[in-house]
Amino acid sequence: MSTTKTKEELTRLAWISALRREGHRKCLDFYEDYQGRVCALGLLCEVVGKSPGEMGTVSHIGALAGLDGHQATAITFMNDGRGPCREYSFSEIADEVERWFE
């Protein structure tokens, strides 16, 4: 029997897939740059068809995929190699998000 997925779950699955496909587009320190590259949360915005400016805070963007504020902040640290994190690839970020929701 299949279960119905929430909008956030479907968004998260699409985002994880995009993270695995779009690793060559990763940028640091910005949601998106002038060369068409994006950070992990910028890619999440693309998945839902919104610009980061429309979404507001990191927490609001993360909530699109069911992330809480701490998880969304952790994504920015992993993407950029800030705080306690080394820089993660998009694929490694996808692995972490999958672990959070197992």
Stockholm file with secondary structure:
# STOCKHOLM 1.0

chainA/1-102         MSTTKTKEELTRLAWISALRREGHRKCLDFYEDYQGRVCALGLLCEVVGKSPGEMGTVSHIGALAGLDGHQATAITFMNDGRGPCREYSFSEIADEVERWFE
#=GR chainA/1-102 SS CCCCCCHHHHHHHHHHHHHHHCGGGBCSSSSBCTTSCBCHHHHHHHHHTCCHHHHCSHHHHHHTTTCCHHHHHHHHHHHHTCTTCCCCCHHHHHHHHHHHTC
#=GC SS_cons         CCCCCCHHHHHHHHHHHHHHHCGGGBCSSSSBCTTSCBCHHHHHHHHHTCCHHHHCSHHHHHHTTTCCHHHHHHHHHHHHTCTTCCCCCHHHHHHHHHHHTC
//
